Amino acid sequence: MSLRSSQHAASPKRSLDGYIRLTFDALSSLNFQRKLAWEDPDLQQDLIVEDVPAFCAGYCEWATNDVLQVSIGWAWFGLANGRRFIAPGGISSNVMLVTQTSYDLGMHRTDELLRAWLSGESWQISGAISGL
């Protein structure tokens, strides 16, 4: 399942702190593949305890197949009507987004932009979450 063309992506580089620093444009141009996806009843129960109306819940990870692998993972939950959302606090990645002049945007801003990027992708479709 190819999610984006990688023609225009800048070559990512890993830094000493383990992050791969990319601009949002470069991230958006990468070719992500679904690596892992599963439903987790324990996560569902944890979310219900936090007053999240989770009919189902689980985890998903996408990654590039490049030598320097960019990975984005998130927790998700679904409502009884089939709609799916990113769970609160549920994104992890080895990416630190940077400005066009290579200044870090920071963890909070990177998380916000990763959420925005994921909301524009088709991960919520049943087939995109490991056939769920």
QUIZISUL-V371782 format. One record per pair of residues at least 12 apart in sequence whose C-alpha atoms are under 6 Angstrom apart, sorted by sequence separation. I is the first residue (numbers start at 0). J is the second residue. D is the distance in Angstrom with one decimal. If there is no record, write none. Layout:
i:I j:J d:D
i:I j:J d:D
This chain:
i:43 j:55 d:5.7
i:60 j:72 d:4.1
i:74 j:86 d:5.3
i:43 j:56 d:4.9
i:59 j:72 d:5.6
i:96 j:109 d:5.5
i:59 j:73 d:5.5
i:58 j:73 d:5.7
i:74 j:89 d:4.6
i:9 j:25 d:5.7
i:58 j:74 d:4.4
i:73 j:89 d:4.9
i:8 j:25 d:4.7
i:39 j:56 d:5.7
i:57 j:74 d:5.7
i:58 j:75 d:6.0
i:73 j:90 d:4.2
i:38 j:56 d:5.6
i:39 j:57 d:4.6
i:57 j:75 d:5.4
i:72 j:90 d:5.7
i:38 j:57 d:4.0
i:56 j:75 d:5.5
i:72 j:91 d:5.2
i:8 j:28 d:5.1
i:37 j:57 d:5.5
i:56 j:76 d:4.0
i:71 j:91 d:5.9
i:8 j:29 d:5.8
i:37 j:58 d:5.6
i:55 j:76 d:5.6
i:56 j:77 d:6.0
i:71 j:92 d:4.5
i:36 j:58 d:5.6
i:55 j:77 d:5.1
i:70 j:92 d:5.5
i:5 j:28 d:5.2
i:36 j:59 d:4.1
i:53 j:76 d:5.5
i:54 j:77 d:5.5
i:70 j:93 d:6.0
i:4 j:28 d:5.9
i:5 j:29 d:4.6
i:35 j:59 d:5.5
i:53 j:77 d:5.6
i:54 j:78 d:4.9
i:3 j:28 d:6.0
i:5 j:30 d:5.2
i:35 j:60 d:5.1
i:53 j:78 d:5.6
i:54 j:79 d:5.3
i:3 j:29 d:5.8
i:4 j:30 d:5.3
i:34 j:60 d:5.6
i:3 j:30 d:4.5
i:34 j:61 d:5.2
i:2 j:30 d:5.7
i:33 j:61 d:4.4
i:2 j:31 d:5.4
i:32 j:61 d:5.4
i:31 j:61 d:5.9
i:32 j:62 d:5.5
i:1 j:32 d:5.7
i:31 j:62 d:5.1
i:32 j:63 d:6.0
i:0 j:32 d:5.7
i:31 j:63 d:4.6
i:30 j:63 d:5.8
i:83 j:123 d:5.4
i:19 j:93 d:6.0
i:20 j:94 d:5.8
i:22 j:96 d:5.3
i:18 j:93 d:5.0
i:19 j:94 d:4.8
i:20 j:95 d:4.9
i:21 j:96 d:5.1
i:22 j:97 d:4.9
i:18 j:94 d:5.3
i:20 j:96 d:5.7
i:21 j:97 d:5.7
i:22 j:98 d:5.9
i:18 j:95 d:5.8
i:36 j:128 d:5.5
i:36 j:129 d:5.3
